[in-house]
Amino acid sequence: MAEMEPEVMDPEGCRPFIGVDGCHLKGQFGGVLLTVVGVDANNNIFPLAFSVYERKNYDSWIWFLNLISEYIGVHETRRICFMSDRQKGLLKVINEVFPNAFNRYCARHIFANFKSHFPGVKDIPVDTWSKHAFGTDVKVDHVTNNLTESLNSQIDSIRSKPIMQLVESLRRKVMKKFSKREQKPKDWLTDLPPSVQAKVNKFQREGRHIQVIHTGNSEFEVLHESVTVLVDFNKATYDCGVWQLYGIPCKHAIACITHLGVSPIPYVSSCLSKEAYMLTYIGKIHPIPNESFWPQMEGDKVHPSANKRKSGRPKLARRRESDEPASHKRSYVLKCGVCKAMGHNKRTCPKEPAGVDVAQGTS
């Protein structure tokens, strides 16, 4: 297992939200790469740890998540929210290793199952996939597991490497990414990360024409589109729940803040601040010397696993859902050499006479 150094994961830096997933390796010996990622204050993916295992099952998850619990610690007062695809054995392990944790399920996978197993959706707890029932301590509104899916896509080019080269490539990739992110706050003009500041600006624009009535103390009555709701600044709550879920004052709350003539920045959750972002990347991933400089270790020599080659052509592409569109990686548009139309080539031209060999030009 490769962990991104314990000093990097500061409790005040990252929000208590973790995405868990695994992807299949494409090398000679196969296996799966298990990944755990977090979210920094600027909503960037924050890789926490990687692990290579033979397959995704209960044994692999229990071993991996036990190490994760040692790495980040189990906080009784700070509950962690795990986002996953409900893979085999994973939920049971999360509940065993992190008994106080929340669970969220990837809405995209629930939707895929919904189409073929409609009755089963009633058995899925609503607080694991619907925003209105999410816990408000996490300050993350993700409903899909795209965090880990995105990371899997970024490392696709190295998944066919042998295990040592794979781990080293992962370490270097993350090391470079963290180094770049550490320098970014120097160019920020406010005390909020750019993505958070953009949301605040958006809510400010949307709240300009909202009618606000100050009822005294910290309470406001907000009138918007024939709906009357309550904003309470002492509790940092609003009836729509956006402020509690995002950690950012919604357009109605910002309308009240504007009415008071103060800045909205102090009302943004501290876990979304520039300070929290900088705290996330305060630690360093250190370089590792070449293997020839490593000390000699005593013990049994580890040999490669037996090569279990499956029948048929190896499948490298991810299996897609029945209604999921195919991946189009072509960056140009085809032009037919026969009819000059766009979107196809001369081999598939509908105007080409039947029985004509395009390559030879003969029938």
Buried (B, 14 or more C-beta within 10 A) or exposed (E): BBBBEEEBBBEEBBBBBBBBBBBBBBBEBBBBBBBBBBBBBBBBBBBBBBBBBEEBBEEBBBBBBEBBEEBBEBEEEEBBBBBBBBBEBBBEBBEEBBEEBBBBBBBBBBBBBEEEEEEEEEEBEEBBBBEEEBBEBBBBEBBBBBBBBEBBEEBEEBBEBEBEEBBBBBBBBBBEBBEEBBEBBEEBEBBBBBEBBEBBBEBBEBBEEBEBEEEEEEBBBBBBEEEEEEBBBEEBBBBBBBBBBBBBBBBBBBBBBBBEEEEBBEBBBEBBBBBBBBBBBEBEBEEEEEEEEEEEEEEEEEEEEEEEEEEEEEEEEEEEEEEEEEEEEEEEEEEBEBEEEEEBEBEEBEEBEEEEEBEEEEE
